[in-house]
Amino acid sequence: MLAEKQQELNNVVLKYGLRSKEALYISQELDIMINQVMKEKALT
C-alpha cells in the first residue's frame, strides 16, 4: 500500500514535471505523514 502511494507520487511528479527540489519536499512530507500513521496504528 505504501509502495503504491510512493508510485502515485512518482507518477504525479513525472506528469506535472515538478522540479526535483519540490518533488523531494513533497516526498519528505509524505514520509512524515506515513510515519505518523504507522506510529498511531502501532499504539492501538
Gaussian input, Z-matrix of N, CA and C with variables (Angstrom, degrees):
# hf/3-21g

backbone

0 1
 N
 C     1     B1
 C     2     B2     1     A1
 N     3     B3     2     A2     1     D1
 C     4     B4     3     A3     2     D2
 C     5     B5     4     A4     3     D3
 N     6     B6     5     A5     4     D4
 C     7     B7     6     A6     5     D5
 C     8     B8     7     A7     6     D6
 N     9     B9     8     A8     7     D7
 C    10    B10     9     A9     8     D8
 C    11    B11    10    A10     9     D9
 N    12    B12    11    A11    10    D10
 C    13    B13    12    A12    11    D11
 C    14    B14    13    A13    12    D12
 N    15    B15    14    A14    13    D13
 C    16    B16    15    A15    14    D14
 C    17    B17    16    A16    15    D15
 N    18    B18    17    A17    16    D16
 C    19    B19    18    A18    17    D17
 C    20    B20    19    A19    18    D18
 N    21    B21    20    A20    19    D19
 C    22    B22    21    A21    20    D20
 C    23    B23    22    A22    21    D21
 N    24    B24    23    A23    22    D22
 C    25    B25    24    A24    23    D23
 C    26    B26    25    A25    24    D24
 N    27    B27    26    A26    25    D25
 C    28    B28    27    A27    26    D26
 C    29    B29    28    A28    27    D27
 N    30    B30    29    A29    28    D28
 C    31    B31    30    A30    29    D29
 C    32    B32    31    A31    30    D30
 N    33    B33    32    A32    31    D31
 C    34    B34    33    A33    32    D32
 C    35    B35    34    A34    33    D33
 N    36    B36    35    A35    34    D34
 C    37    B37    36    A36    35    D35
 C    38    B38    37    A37    36    D36
 N    39    B39    38    A38    37    D37
 C    40    B40    39    A39    38    D38
 C    41    B41    40    A40    39    D39
 N    42    B42    41    A41    40    D40
 C    43    B43    42    A42    41    D41
 C    44    B44    43    A43    42    D42
 N    45    B45    44    A44    43    D43
 C    46    B46    45    A45    44    D44
 C    47    B47    46    A46    45    D45
 N    48    B48    47    A47    46    D46
 C    49    B49    48    A48    47    D47
 C    50    B50    49    A49    48    D48
 N    51    B51    50    A50    49    D49
 C    52    B52    51    A51    50    D50
 C    53    B53    52    A52    51    D51
 N    54    B54    53    A53    52    D52
 C    55    B55    54    A54    53    D53
 C    56    B56    55    A55    54    D54
 N    57    B57    56    A56    55    D55
 C    58    B58    57    A57    56    D56
 C    59    B59    58    A58    57    D57
 N    60    B60    59    A59    58    D58
 C    61    B61    60    A60    59    D59
 C    62    B62    61    A61    60    D60
 N    63    B63    62    A62    61    D61
 C    64    B64    63    A63    62    D62
 C    65    B65    64    A64    63    D63
 N    66    B66    65    A65    64    D64
 C    67    B67    66    A66    65    D65
 C    68    B68    67    A67    66    D66
 N    69    B69    68    A68    67    D67
 C    70    B70    69    A69    68    D68
 C    71    B71    70    A70    69    D69
 N    72    B72    71    A71    70    D70
 C    73    B73    72    A72    71    D71
 C    74    B74    73    A73    72    D72
 N    75    B75    74    A74    73    D73
 C    76    B76    75    A75    74    D74
 C    77    B77    76    A76    75    D75
 N    78    B78    77    A77    76    D76
 C    79    B79    78    A78    77    D77
 C    80    B80    79    A79    78    D78
 N    81    B81    80    A80    79    D79
 C    82    B82    81    A81    80    D80
 C    83    B83    82    A82    81    D81
 N    84    B84    83    A83    82    D82
 C    85    B85    84    A84    83    D83
 C    86    B86    85    A85    84    D84
 N    87    B87    86    A86    85    D85
 C    88    B88    87    A87    86    D86
 C    89    B89    88    A88    87    D87
 N    90    B90    89    A89    88    D88
 C    91    B91    90    A90    89    D89
 C    92    B92    91    A91    90    D90
 N    93    B93    92    A92    91    D91
 C    94    B94    93    A93    92    D92
 C    95    B95    94    A94    93    D93
 N    96    B96    95    A95    94    D94
 C    97    B97    96    A96    95    D95
 C    98    B98    97    A97    96    D96
 N    99    B99    98    A98    97    D97
 C   100   B100    99    A99    98    D98
 C   101   B101   100   A100    99    D99
 N   102   B102   101   A101   100   D100
 C   103   B103   102   A102   101   D101
 C   104   B104   103   A103   102   D102
 N   105   B105   104   A104   103   D103
 C   106   B106   105   A105   104   D104
 C   107   B107   106   A106   105   D105
 N   108   B108   107   A107   106   D106
 C   109   B109   108   A108   107   D107
 C   110   B110   109   A109   108   D108
 N   111   B111   110   A110   109   D109
 C   112   B112   111   A111   110   D110
 C   113   B113   112   A112   111   D111
 N   114   B114   113   A113   112   D112
 C   115   B115   114   A114   113   D113
 C   116   B116   115   A115   114   D114
 N   117   B117   116   A116   115   D115
 C   118   B118   117   A117   116   D116
 C   119   B119   118   A118   117   D117
 N   120   B120   119   A119   118   D118
 C   121   B121   120   A120   119   D119
 C   122   B122   121   A121   120   D120
 N   123   B123   122   A122   121   D121
 C   124   B124   123   A123   122   D122
 C   125   B125   124   A124   123   D123
 N   126   B126   125   A125   124   D124
 C   127   B127   126   A126   125   D125
 C   128   B128   127   A127   126   D126
 N   129   B129   128   A128   127   D127
 C   130   B130   129   A129   128   D128
 C   131   B131   130   A130   129   D129

   B1=1.4650
   B2=1.5281
   B3=1.3369
   B4=1.4591
   B5=1.5263
   B6=1.3223
   B7=1.4662
   B8=1.5266
   B9=1.3391
   B10=1.4651
   B11=1.5215
   B12=1.3345
   B13=1.4663
   B14=1.5238
   B15=1.3224
   B16=1.4642
   B17=1.5250
   B18=1.3321
   B19=1.4649
   B20=1.5228
   B21=1.3372
   B22=1.4708
   B23=1.5216
   B24=1.3303
   B25=1.4623
   B26=1.5260
   B27=1.3320
   B28=1.4655
   B29=1.5223
   B30=1.3329
   B31=1.4642
   B32=1.5214
   B33=1.3312
   B34=1.4674
   B35=1.5217
   B36=1.3323
   B37=1.4633
   B38=1.5230
   B39=1.3269
   B40=1.4647
   B41=1.5238
   B42=1.3319
   B43=1.4598
   B44=1.5251
   B45=1.3260
   B46=1.4622
   B47=1.5197
   B48=1.3288
   B49=1.4561
   B50=1.5191
   B51=1.3126
   B52=1.4599
   B53=1.5202
   B54=1.3170
   B55=1.4540
   B56=1.5228
   B57=1.2994
   B58=1.4634
   B59=1.5302
   B60=1.3283
   B61=1.4676
   B62=1.5243
   B63=1.3245
   B64=1.4694
   B65=1.5174
   B66=1.3249
   B67=1.4610
   B68=1.5231
   B69=1.3167
   B70=1.4630
   B71=1.5200
   B72=1.3340
   B73=1.4664
   B74=1.5230
   B75=1.3245
   B76=1.4671
   B77=1.5277
   B78=1.3193
   B79=1.4628
   B80=1.5235
   B81=1.3336
   B82=1.4651
   B83=1.5199
   B84=1.3275
   B85=1.4678
   B86=1.5256
   B87=1.3288
   B88=1.4619
   B89=1.5260
   B90=1.3325
   B91=1.4669
   B92=1.5205
   B93=1.3402
   B94=1.4640
   B95=1.5257
   B96=1.3231
   B97=1.4730
   B98=1.5242
   B99=1.3268
   B100=1.4675
   B101=1.5240
   B102=1.3289
   B103=1.4631
   B104=1.5162
   B105=1.3319
   B106=1.4658
   B107=1.5230
   B108=1.3141
   B109=1.4648
   B110=1.5235
   B111=1.3347
   B112=1.4592
   B113=1.5279
   B114=1.3352
   B115=1.4656
   B116=1.5197
   B117=1.3194
   B118=1.4656
   B119=1.5255
   B120=1.3316
   B121=1.4690
   B122=1.5239
   B123=1.3215
   B124=1.4654
   B125=1.5291
   B126=1.3182
   B127=1.4650
   B128=1.5196
   B129=1.3183
   B130=1.4728
   B131=1.5155
   A1=110.89
   A2=116.59
   A3=119.39
   A4=110.55
   A5=115.55
   A6=119.47
   A7=110.18
   A8=116.10
   A9=120.30
   A10=110.38
   A11=116.11
   A12=120.10
   A13=110.23
   A14=116.47
   A15=120.51
   A16=109.85
   A17=116.05
   A18=120.26
   A19=110.37
   A20=116.44
   A21=120.36
   A22=109.89
   A23=116.20
   A24=120.97
   A25=110.01
   A26=115.78
   A27=119.97
   A28=110.86
   A29=116.15
   A30=120.72
   A31=111.14
   A32=116.22
   A33=120.66
   A34=110.09
   A35=115.90
   A36=120.59
   A37=110.21
   A38=116.40
   A39=120.08
   A40=111.10
   A41=115.70
   A42=121.62
   A43=111.75
   A44=115.46
   A45=119.20
   A46=113.25
   A47=116.32
   A48=120.13
   A49=113.41
   A50=116.16
   A51=119.27
   A52=109.48
   A53=115.67
   A54=119.25
   A55=108.31
   A56=115.99
   A57=120.63
   A58=112.35
   A59=117.36
   A60=119.88
   A61=110.13
   A62=116.83
   A63=120.90
   A64=110.49
   A65=116.19
   A66=120.93
   A67=110.43
   A68=116.49
   A69=121.13
   A70=110.03
   A71=116.67
   A72=120.74
   A73=110.61
   A74=116.54
   A75=121.30
   A76=109.65
   A77=116.42
   A78=121.26
   A79=110.76
   A80=116.65
   A81=120.55
   A82=110.85
   A83=116.59
   A84=120.64
   A85=110.02
   A86=116.32
   A87=121.49
   A88=110.19
   A89=116.53
   A90=120.60
   A91=111.02
   A92=116.82
   A93=121.39
   A94=110.22
   A95=116.46
   A96=120.46
   A97=110.76
   A98=116.72
   A99=121.13
   A100=109.78
   A101=116.67
   A102=120.46
   A103=111.13
   A104=117.03
   A105=121.14
   A106=110.65
   A107=116.42
   A108=121.23
   A109=110.30
   A110=116.72
   A111=120.62
   A112=110.84
   A113=117.36
   A114=120.99
   A115=110.40
   A116=116.40
   A117=120.58
   A118=110.72
   A119=116.59
   A120=120.06
   A121=110.31
   A122=116.69
   A123=120.96
   A124=110.85
   A125=116.76
   A126=121.08
   A127=112.77
   A128=116.59
   A129=119.01
   A130=111.33
   D1=-48.99
   D2=179.90
   D3=-64.47
   D4=-36.97
   D5=177.94
   D6=-63.20
   D7=-36.12
   D8=178.06
   D9=-63.82
   D10=-42.24
   D11=179.34
   D12=-62.76
   D13=-41.63
   D14=179.32
   D15=-63.50
   D16=-39.69
   D17=178.87
   D18=-65.47
   D19=-40.27
   D20=177.05
   D21=-59.75
   D22=-43.90
   D23=179.35
   D24=-61.17
   D25=-45.32
   D26=179.22
   D27=-59.18
   D28=-41.39
   D29=179.42
   D30=-63.34
   D31=-42.01
   D32=178.64
   D33=-62.36
   D34=-44.30
   D35=179.48
   D36=-59.01
   D37=-45.98
   D38=179.90
   D39=-64.93
   D40=-42.76
   D41=-175.74
   D42=-63.37
   D43=-45.87
   D44=-175.26
   D45=-95.84
   D46=-4.70
   D47=176.33
   D48=61.28
   D49=41.92
   D50=177.93
   D51=-63.48
   D52=146.72
   D53=174.76
   D54=-65.40
   D55=148.75
   D56=-173.77
   D57=-58.12
   D58=-33.28
   D59=179.72
   D60=-64.46
   D61=-43.75
   D62=178.31
   D63=-65.32
   D64=-43.05
   D65=-179.73
   D66=-62.32
   D67=-41.25
   D68=179.32
   D69=-63.76
   D70=-42.47
   D71=178.72
   D72=-60.65
   D73=-46.93
   D74=179.72
   D75=-61.07
   D76=-42.95
   D77=-179.78
   D78=-61.76
   D79=-41.94
   D80=179.07
   D81=-65.44
   D82=-42.22
   D83=178.14
   D84=-60.82
   D85=-42.66
   D86=179.66
   D87=-63.04
   D88=-43.32
   D89=178.59
   D90=-59.77
   D91=-42.10
   D92=179.23
   D93=-61.96
   D94=-45.49
   D95=-179.92
   D96=-63.47
   D97=-42.65
   D98=179.27
   D99=-61.85
   D100=-43.79
   D101=179.92
   D102=-61.48
   D103=-40.91
   D104=178.28
   D105=-61.33
   D106=-45.85
   D107=-179.45
   D108=-62.64
   D109=-43.92
   D110=-179.23
   D111=-63.52
   D112=-39.16
   D113=178.23
   D114=-64.27
   D115=-43.83
   D116=-179.74
   D117=-63.69
   D118=-40.50
   D119=179.21
   D120=-67.06
   D121=-35.33
   D122=-179.65
   D123=-67.91
   D124=-30.63
   D125=-178.48
   D126=-76.56
   D127=-26.83
   D128=-176.63
   D129=-87.80

